[in-house]
Amino acid sequence: MFCRQTPRLLVLLISSLALCACLRKASEGVDTIAVLPLEDDSAASAPDGFGAAAPYLIQWQLDGSPNVYVFAAADPNAAAEAHAGRVLEGWYQRRNGALEVHVTVRDATRRRIASSNIRTGDAASVLNDIAVSLRPGSRLFKHSDDDAMRMMGLALVGGSSAQPQFLQAELTSPAPFVPAVLPFASALVDAGRNAQAAELLARVHPGGGIDAARLKFLEARISGDALAQRNALTDVVRLAPADPLARSRLADLQFNTRQWAAAAASYVALSRMQPWEGTVFNQLAYARAWQHDLTGARQAIADYRRADPAQAPNAADSLGEIEWDFGHFADAEKNFLEASQGDIVLLRGNDLLKAAEARWMRGDTGGADRLFHRYASWRRAAGDPELPVREAQWLHLTGRVQAAEAALRPLANNAAALAQLSFWALLAGQRDEAHQLAERAIAAPAAPDVRNTAALCAFYSLPSASATEWETRSREAFQAAPGVRATVLGTALVLDGHKAEAVAPLSTALAAKPPNEDGAVRGLLLRAGGPSSLRWPMPMPFYNGDPTFDAASFPMWRQR
C-alpha cells in the first residue's frame, strides 16, 4: 500500500520510526522536521557513526513536543518525497578530538534557507545546541553519553555485523542508553527478533513520560496483546500528540477492535495532521459507515478523492462497498463500474465481479451474468488458473447448484475444484463423499493456499463426533494462532450440528478478525443462533476469506 543502499538495521529503523513515506507536506498545526544523516568529512578513513546516529538522537530529544514532529530521513530524496516542512542536513569533521558540525535548516515550504550554523564541542553539546535551536526546552544529553552515542553510531554504520557488539554493550552497561535502546528494540521487533528485543527492554526503567509509554508499547507488541498495545498507544498519543505514526497505529487498532467512535475521532485528528493522505480518509469513511453514518462516510470518500486524485478508482470501490452495506445496490453497482473503468489492472477486475453481485442483489440475474462474463473475460485474458472454479462458485451463489457442480466434476485433477466439490457435498449432508473428494484434492498438485483449503475440507468432513472430540481434533491438527483455531473449531461444530457449542469458539474468532474480513464468521454465528445484530452489514461473497466456504455463511443473508 505502501534509495541509496543502507544497512538492514538502519532500514528497519527508518521504516519503523521515520515515517518517510507517510509525510508529504507540512502538517496542519505541526512543524514536521526531517533530519538527514550528517556527512563525515573527517580525515580518518573509518567512520565514527556520529552522522548516522544524529537523526535518531535529535528525534529522541524532541520526542513528546506538542507541535513538533522530527523524523529521520535516509537522504534528500526521501525528505523531498515526504514534503517535510523543514529539512536539517549538514556535515561534520573532527578537529583535535572535538566535533565541528556545519548544520543547515531548509524551509521546504518557502524554499529558502532558514538557518545555517557551525556547532562545535563534544557530541552531547553539539546535539543539545541543534535540538534547542529547533525547539527550546528539548531534552538534553549529558557529556557522559558520548561513548553510548558512538556505540550507537557504529552499530548503525556497521549494520548487522555490528549489532552483536551493540547489544552486548547495552546488556552489560551499568545504565542502558534509552535513546538507542528504544529504536533498536523497535527494529528488532519489526524483524521478528522478539526475544532479543525483550532482553534489551528488560534493562530499561525510564520511570515515566514518553519513553515509558513507548517502552510499554514495545512490550505489548512483543506479547501480542492488542488491548495493551491500544492502551500504551493512547498514552503515546497523549504525550506525543504531534506523532502521526503513533496516532495512525492507534486508529487502526481502534478500528480493528470495533471501537468505531474512537477510531473515527483518531482518523479525523490524523487527517488534520496529514490532509494529503487519502488512505486516512478512506479508513475514516469505513469507521463512519460502521456507526451507520452514511452521510459522513460519503463525505470522507469525497475528501479521499480530493486528497489523492490518483486513487479515484479505489475511492469509488470503497464507496461502492459502503453503499452495499446500506443496501443501496444500484449505487453500489454504479461505483463498482466506475472503479473498474479507472484502473482495472490495479483492482484485477474485481470490481466487475462486485458490480455483478450488486446487480444480482437487485433481482436481475441476467444482467448480473452479463457483468460476471465481463469479469470472466478479463480474468481469462489475464491467464487466471482459478477462473473455472470462480465461474462455478458464481453459479452456486446465484442458486444454480446442479450447474455449478456439473461445471467442476470434469476437472478431475484440479485441487481447487475438488476441494470446492468436497465442501458443497458436506453442506448437502454427504460427509463420506466430501471426505473422499477432499483426500483427492490433497493428493492433486496445488499451490500452498489451495492445499491448505483441501486440508480444511478434509478436517471438516471427518466422521461426526461429539463437541469434545472436535475440540481435541482441532487442538491436535492445527498448531495455529488461537483465532485461527477457533474459526476452524467453530466451523466444524456448526457443520456437524453442534450449534450451541459453536458459539464460544466463533465469538473468539470474531474478536480476532478485522471488521472487513469477519463476514464468514458472522454468517456461521448466525447459523449457530447468534443475535440478529450480526446481520449488519451484509458481507460480499468472494471477499471474506476463501470463497470456497462462502456457501456456509452467505445464505444467512438471503434468508429472511
N, C-alpha and C positions, 0 to 999 in steps of 0.2 A: 504494500500500500504505500507502503512507502517502498585530486585524489592521489597525489603523492603517496608512495608506499610507506606505511608506518608499522612499527612493531604491533603484534597482536594485542598485547595488553593495553597499549595506547589506543588502539582502535576500539576496544571494548569500553575503555574509559570515556572516549568521545561519544560513542553511541549510547551509553547508559546515562551519562551526566550532561553532555554538552548540548543536546537537542539541536544539532547542527542543521538537520533537515526540517525542523519544525518551526523555525522562526523566519519570517520572510520580510518583515519591515518593523520599524519601531512600534512597540506595543502601546496601546492607548493607556496612558497613565503610568507606564512602566518604562524606565530607562534601561534598555537592553544593550548590554555591552559584550562584544565578542573579544576575547583575548587570544592572540596568536602566540605560538611558541616564539621565544626570543632567539635570534640567531647568535651563535657563538663565534665571535670574531677574534678569539684569543689566539696567541701564538702556539699554544700547546696543541699537539696533534690529537690527543684523546679528549673527547667531550666530557665536561663535568656534570652535565644533566640539568644545570640551573634553568636553562632556557626552556627545556621540556616540562619541568615541574612548575615553572612560574604561573602558567594559566590556571592550573588547578589550585595552587596556593592562593592566588588572588581571588579565585572563585570562592574558596572557603572563607577568606577574610570578609567578603561582602555577603555571604550567605545569611539569610534572615533579614536583609534590608527590606523595608516595607514597599519600596517603589523602585528598587534597582535589582536587575537580574543579570548576573555575569555568567558567561559560559565559555568554555574552551573551544576554540575552532581550530581545525587542523592546519588551515592555510588560508590565504586571502580569498581564494575561490569559494571556500566553504563559508567564510564570513559574508562575502557578497551574495551568495545564494541564500544565506539566512536573512539578509536585509536587516542586520542589527542596527540600532540607532547610532552606536559608536563602536569603533574598532580600535583596539590597543595593539600596537605592534612595535618592534624595535630590535636592537641588537646590543650585545654587551661584550666586554673583554675584561680580563683580569690584569691589573697593574699593581705589582708589588704585593700580591695577595689580596687586594681589595677589588671589589666589583665596580666597574664603570658602565652604567646601563643607560643607553640612549632610547628614550620612550617617546613615541608619537601617538597621539589620540586623534583619530579622524572622525569627524561628524559626518556619518554616511548619509544622513537625511539632507543636510545642506551642502554636502560635497565640498567640505573645506577642512583644513587642519584646525582642530580645536585647541591643541596644545602640543608642545614639543619641549622635552626637558632632558637633562642629564642627571641621573641619580648616582651617588657614589656611597660606598660603605660596604658593610657585610651584607649577606643575603637578607637577614631579618630587617635591617634598617632600610634597605632599598625597597623591599616589598611593602613595608609599612608606609613609606613615603608615597608609593604608587597608589596603594589602596585608599589612603586618606585623601589623595588628590581626586579620586573618583567619587568618594563619599566620606565626608567627615564622620567620625565615630565608628569606622570599620574596626574589626578585630585586629589586634596587633600580635606579631610574633616576638619571641624573646631571642636574644643573641645566642642562647644555648640551643636553639632549634636548628642552627646552621648545619650540623652534622646530619640530622634527620632529613633535612631538605636535600642535602647532597645524595644521601642514600636513595631517596625517592626519585630524584632526577636520574641517577644511574640506572635504576630499575626500569624507568620509562624508556631511556635511550637504549638500554641493553635488551629490551624485550623479554621473551620467555627465558633466555639464558641467565638473566639477572634476577628473575623472580625468586628463586630459592634463597639467594643471599638476602634479598629484601625481607622475605618472610621470616627467615631465621633471625635477622636483626630485630625485627619488630616483636618477635615472640620471646626474645631474650632481653630486650631493653628494659631498664627499670620503669620507664614511663612511655607507653606507646604514643607515637606521633599521630594524633587524631586526624589532622588534615590529610595525611597519607593513608591511614588505615581505612577510613570510610570509603574513599573512591576505589582503593584496591580491593576491598572486600566486596563492593558492589560489582566490580568487574569479574571477580571470582564467581559470584552468584550467577551473573549473566552467562558465564562459561560452564555452569553446572558443577562447579567445584565447591559444593556447599560445605563439606567437612572442613576444608582449609579456611573458608570464609568464617565459619563458626568459631574455629580455633583462634583466628585473628581477632574477631569481635569480642571474644570472651575476656580479653585483657583490657578492654576499653571501658572506662567508667566516667563518662563526661559529666554526670551529675544532673544536668538539666539543659534546657534550651534546645536550639535547633539540632545540635549534634546528637543529643539524647533521642530526639524524635526520629532522626534519620537512622540511628542505630536500631531503634525498636522496629522500624520498617524493614530493615535488612534482616533482622532476626525473624520477623514474621514471614518474609519471603522464603527464608530457609526452611521454616516449619511448614509452609504451605497453608497457613491459617488465614483464610480470606478475611474473617472478621477482625483479626489482629492487624492485618495489613490496612484495612479500612480505617480502624481507629488510629493507627500510627500515622497514616497519611493525613487524617483530619488534623492531627497536631502539627504535622509538617506544613500544611497549607496555612494553618493559623499563625505559625511562627515565621513562615517564609511566603507571604501572600503573593509575591511577585514571581514565584517559581511556576512556570506553566507546565513543566513536566510532571511535577507532583500533583498539580490540580487535574491534569489530564488523566493520570493514573487513578486518582480518587474518583473522578467522574465515571470512568469505565468500571471500577469496582462497584460503585453505587448502582450503575445501570445493570450489571450482571447479577447483582443480588436483589434486583427489582425494587430498589428504593427510588421510585420514579421522580418524586418531587425533589429529592436531594440531588439526584443526577441531573435533572433539568436545571436546577439552580447552579450547579457546578459548571455545566456546559455554557450557560449564559455568561457566567463570570469569565470562563475561558474564552468565549467568543469576543469579549471586550478586550482581552489581552492579545488575542490573535484574530483580528477581524478578517484576515485574509485566508484563514484556514477553513476551507469548505467542509472538511470531514467533521469538524466540531458542530457545525450547523446540521449536518446530516444526522449525527447522533442525537442532537437536541430534538430534531423532528420525531425520531422514534420514541424518545423519552416522553415527549408531549402526547404522542399518539397513545401510548400506554396509560396515560392519565385521561384518555378519552377527550383530549383537546385537539380536535381536528383542525380548527382554525389556526391554532398556534403551530401545529405541525406543518400545515401548508405554508405559513409564513416562514418557518425555519428552512423549508426547502427553497423558497424564493430567495432567502438570504444565501443559501448554499450556491445557487446559480450565480448570484451577484458576486460572491466571494471568489469563485473559481469557475469561470465560464467554460473552461476546457472539460470540466466534469459534468457538463449538462446531461449526457446520456445516463450517468449514474444517478443524478438528481431526479431525472424522470423515472428511472427504475425504482428509486426509493419512494417517490410519491405514488407510483403505481401500487407498491406493496401496502402503503398506508391506506390508500383508497380501498384496496381489497379488504384490509382489516375491518373497515367500517361498512363493508357490504356494498360499496359503490363500484360494481363490477364494470359498468360501461366506462367510468372514469379511469378505472384501473387499466382496462384494455387500451384506452387511448394513450396513457402514459407509457405502457409497456411497448406499444408500437413506436412511439416517439423515441424511446431508448434504443430500440432495435435499429432504427434508421441512423441514429447518431454514431454508433461505434459497435457494429456487430462483432468485430474481431475481439474487442476488449471483453464484451459480455458473452462471447462464444455462442451467440444465437439464442441464449436462454430466454431473452425477453419475448421472443416469438412464442416459445412454449408457455410462458406466463400469460401472454395475451390469449392463447388458445384456451387456457384454463379459465380465464375471466369470461371469455365468450361462452364457454360451456356452462358456467355458473348462471348465465343469463337464460339458459334453456335452449340454446342454439347449437345443437351437436354438429350439424352440417357445417356451419360457419367455423366452429371450433376445429373440426377436422381439416378444413382448408388452411387455417393458420398453423395447425400442427404439421401439415405436409410441407409448408414453407420452412418451418424449423427443421424438419427431417431432411429436406433437400439441402439446406445449408450444412447440416452435420454430415450428410453423406459426402458432399463435395470436400469437406474437411477431413474425410477418412476416419470418422468416428467408429471404432470397432464395437461400441456398446449400442449403436443405433437400433439393431434388430430387437434388442431387449427393451429399449425405450419405447419402440413402436408397440410392442406387446403390452407394456405397462400402461400406455395410453389407452389401449383398447379395454384393458381390465378396469382402469379408473373410471372410464365412461360407461361402464356397465356391460360391455361385450366380452364376458368372461370366457365363453367357449372359443370365440375367435382368438382371444389372447393366448389361450393355452395351445390352440392349434398352430399358431404362428411360431411358438417356441419348440414344439416337440420335434420338428425335423433337425433342430440344432443339437444333435446327439453328443457332440464333443465340446460344446460351449459351456464352460463352467458357470458363467453368469446366468445363462438361460436355465441350466439345470437347477441352480440354486433358487431362482425365481419360481420355477415349477414346484420345487420342494415346498416352498413357503405357502404357495397357493393351495397345494394339496393338504398341508397341515391345517390351514384355515377351513378347508372343506371337510375336516374330520378324518382324513385319510393318513393317519400318523405313520403307518408302516411304509406306504408308498413314498411319503415325504422323506422318510429317513433313507430309503434306498436312493432316491434322487439326490439327496444331499451327499451321500457317500460317492456317488458318481461324479458330482461336482468337485469334490475334494480330490478325486483321482485325475481329473482333467487338468491340462496345463492352464495356468491362470496367473494373473498379476497378484501381488500380495493382498490388495484390498478385496479382490474377488474371492481369493482363498479364505480370507477372514469371514466374508459373508457366508460362504459354504459351510465353514466350521460352526457358525452360529445356527444355521439351518439344521445341521446335524444335531446340535445340542438341543434345540427347541423340539425336535421330533423324536427325542428319546422316549422310551415307553412311559406311559402315565405313571405318576408316583405321588406320594404324599408331599405336602408343602415342605416338611422337614427334609425329605430326601432330595428335593430340588435345591434346597439351601446347601446341602452337603455337596451335591454335584457342582453347583456354581462355584463353591469355595475351592474345590479340587481342580476344576477345569480352567478357571480364569484367575490368574495372578495379576489382576489389573487394578487400577485405581478404584476406590470404593464406589464412586459414582457410576463407573462403567459396569462394575459387577452388579450393582443394584439394578441397573437398567436390564441387564441380561436376566437376572433372577426374577424381577417383576414381570418381564415379558413372558418368560417360561411359565410362571404361575398363572397368568391370565389365560394363556393359550391352553393350559391344562385344566381350566375351570376353577382354580383356587383364587377367586376374585378378592375375597376379604383379606387373604394373606398377602395379596399382591400390593395392597395399598401402601404398606410401610416402605418396602424397598423402592416402589415407584415414586413415592414422595421424596425419598432421599435422592433418587436420580434426578427428579425435577429441580431440586435445590442446587444440584451441581451443574445443571445445563444452562448455558447462556439463553436469554429470552428468545433470541432469533433462531434457536435450534431445539426448542422444547416441545414443538407441536406433536411429535410422535409419542413422547412420554405423556403429554396431556391427554392424547387420544386413548392411550392404554388405561390411564387412570379413569377416564370416563367409562370405558368398558368395565372397569372394576367397580363402578358405582360411585366414583368421585363426584364432588359438588359441581353444580351447573356453572359456577364461576370459572371453571376451567375451559368453558366453551369459547371465551373471547381471548384473543382473536382467533379466527379460523386459520390454521396453517395452510400453506400451499403445498400440494403434493409435488414430489421431486426435489423439494428444497428444505427438508427437515431431516437430514441424515441420509442414510442409504434408502433409496426409493424402493428397493426390494421389499421393504417391510411396510410400505405405505398402506397396503390393503388391510393391515391390522388396526390402523388408527383413523385414517381419514373418513371412512364411512360413518364414524360417530357424528360428524358434522352434517352428514346428509340425512341423518335420521332425526326426525322431529317428533 
